[in-house]
Amino acid sequence: MSISQWLRGMLKGYGSTYDMALALQVREPTLNRWLNGRRIPSAPSCIKLAQATDTPVQDVMAMAYGNGESARQPA
C-alpha cells in the first residue's frame, strides 16, 4: 500500500481534508499533495503521521519510501 492509498483510506474517518489536516498537524495543501500522490511526506512528517495515527514509524516510512508494504514481517 502506498502512503497516498493509506491516507485516502483514513480520510473517511475525518470527513474532510481540512479536519484530517488539523488532526495530523499539517497544512491542507500539503495533505492534498500527499493524497494525490504528487509528493511524499518527508521523514519528519512521516514521524508526525505515525505519532498522530498510532502507527509504527517503520510502517509509515515503508509506505512512503519503501515497497509500499508493512515493514513488519509476519509472525
N, C-alpha and C positions, 0 to 999 in steps of 0.2 A: 504494500500500500504506500502510495506517495504521501508526502506531507499535505499536499492540497486535497487529496481524497480524504485524508483523516480529518482535516479541518472542516471540509464540507459536510462530513458526517456529523460532526459536533455542532454545526451551525443550527441544526433543527432544534437542539435543546436551548438555544439562546433566543431564537425568534427573529433576530435581525443582526446584520453585521455590526451595527452600532453597539448593540448590547454585548455582543461577543467581544468586540474590540475593547470595550470598557473592562470586561471581566478579565481579559488577557493582558491588560495594561499596554496595549499597542494602539497606534493611530489607525483609524478605519481605512484610509487609503493603503496603508501597509498591509493590513489584513486582507484587503481585496486583492492585492498583488499576489499574496500567498495562495489565496483561494483559487485564483485564476491560473496559477502555475507560472506567472510571469517572473516571479522572484522566489527564492527560498530564504527562510529565516537564517540570520547569522547564528553563529554558535551561542553568543549571549542570549539571543532571542529564543533559541531552542531551549536553553536552560529555563528561561522565564515561562515558556509554554509548558514545559514539564512540571514546573512547580505549580502553575495555575490549574493544571488538569490532573494532578496526582499521577502522572505518567512517568515511568523511569526515563531519565535523561538519555540513556543509551538507546531507548526505543525511538524517542523523538529525533535524535541525531541520525539514526539509521534510516528513518523515513525521509529526512531532509537530504542527507549526503550519501547514504549507503545504497543498498539494493532495494530499498522500499519495504523490507521485511523486518520483523521484530529482531532486535539484536540478541534477544534471549533465545537460547537453544531449548527445544522441547525436552521435558524431563524424561 
